[in-house]
Amino acid sequence: MTVSPFKIGETEVTQELWTAIMGTNPSINKMDPQNPVEYVSWDDCQAFITKLNQKTHLHFRLPTEAEWEYAAIGGKYTHYYKFSGSGTANKVAWYIVNSNGSSHPVKQL
């Protein structure tokens, strides 16, 4: 499969950015504004993108499925890892085994 050139955000949308654009924070875990925003729907994301585009005068959008998969494996820099950037999940992702059941600030893994 071929994916046309595109840009994608380096991290998940933080609670801080979501609140700045939307005026509210729907997240349950509000311990750190640098945590990813949580408990948002596809419709919520579309509203966020519309407001973000209006405020910045740029054109943001959600990635296509193919773009997301390409980015998730590390794009052209992949070394055929099982996970983006590593063959070991603990090195690149927070999940049930290493997260203590909580979200964490972006860019920590």
N, C-alpha and C positions, 0 to 999 in steps of 0.2 A: 504494500500500500504506500502511496505517496501522499505527503501532507504539504500543502502550500505553506510558505513562510508565514509565521504568526508570532505574536508576543503574548506572554502569559505572566501573570503576577508571580513574584518570587515566593510569596507566602499566602496562606489563607487570609481572608479579610479579618482584621482584628476587631475586637469589640470597640476599641477607640475610634477606628475609622467608621465603622457602622453607625456609632452614636453621633459622630460629627455630621454624617450625611442624613441619617434618618431621624435623629433626635431622641431615640430610645434604644435600649439594649435588651433584646429578648432572651439573652443567655441566662442559664441557671447558675453557672459557675462564674461569678463576677469578681473573683479575687484579684485579677490582674487585667488591666485594659489591653495588654498585649496578647492575651489569650485569643484564640479564634472565636469569632461569633458563632453561636450555636442556636439551635431551635428556630431555624428559618426555613421557609418553604421555597419552592421554585418561584412562586408568585412574589414572595418577599424579595428574592434576589432580583427579579425583573424590576420591581419598584426601586430597589437600591441602585441598580445600574442606570435607570432613567434619571434619577436625581443626581447621581454622580456625573453623568454626561452633561446635564444642565449646569451643574456647578463648575465643571472643569472646561466645558466647551470642547471636550474630546469625545471619542467614540469607543466606549468600553462595551464588552459583550461577554457572555459565557462562552467557554471554548466548546467546539464540537466534540463529539465522543472520540473521534480519531485524534484530534489535537490533544485532548486530555490524556489519552492512552500514550501518545508519543511523548508528551512531557513527563508523564508518570514513570516511564522507563528510562528517562534521562536524555531523551532526544538523540542527537547524533553523537553524544558523548557517552552513551551507554557502553558498558563492558559486559553486556549480557548478564547483568546482575538480576537476581530474583526480585529485588526491591530497588527503587530508584536510588542509586548511589552506593548500594552495598548488597551483599548476599545475605546479610544478617539484619533482620527487622529491628532488633534492639538498638542498632546504630543509627537508624534513620527514621524511626516512627514511635510515637506513643500509642500503646494499645493495652489491652487488658492485663497483660503480663507485667508491664513495667510502668504503668501510669498511676497506680494507686487509685484508680477509678476517677481521675480528675483530668481536666484539660490542662495544658501547659502553654507558656508563652511561645509564640512562633519563633522559628529559627534556633530552637534549642537542640534539635536533632536534625 
